[in-house]
Amino acid sequence: MRDGFVAQLSERAAPRPLPVPSERERLRTAFSRFPTGVCVVTFEADGVKRGITVNSFTSVSFDPALLLVSIQRSASSHDLVIDRPFAVNVLGSSQERVAWSFAGRPNDVPVWVEGERAPRLAGVLAWFECTPWAAYDGGDHTLVLGEIQSFRSRRGDPLGFNGARFTEISETVLGREHLV
């Protein structure tokens, strides 16, 4: 029996070499080594509530209160969100389906909340309602700055994105860095 197994191994074709990744694929992999949170930018256009999942979000300024999101130019919502009030919704770890819903895999999960300036999503860890402040060319993305008009937050484990996968970022009272 063992001799048959060895013979079978020798009859197999030589393995094909793996394709060499492009420069863009290598850059994307390198970027994926930096864990981020996951947000959905929501807004209303033509009477329809819309959203787009992003993982490029950051605080910019406290005075005035500004934040930045990076929107891919090829996204179907790109032209609709520019120069329009919007909300940034920071997702909790249980909201992966919500993230997918606004990343091109629509499902029945999103539950909307009426905001003062823009629609928001229910159950998020934090939300920021913004008015447009500025937009800058960012290559294949547009960097959108919003002036924060209102916001709220709660405790919980955020939904993260690391290594091209969703993950949970555990909220801790005393993190590992406290032990150092």
Buried (B, 14 or more C-beta within 10 A) or exposed (E): EEEEEEEEEEEEEEEEEEEEEEEEEEEEEEEBEEEBBBBBBBBBEEEEBBBBBBBBBEEBEEEEBBBBBBBBEEBEBBEBBBEBBBBBBBBBBEBBEBBBBBBEEEEEBBEEBEBEBBBBBEBBBBBBBBBBBEBEEBEEBBBBBBBBBBBEEEEBBBBBBBEEEBBEBEEEEEEEEEEE
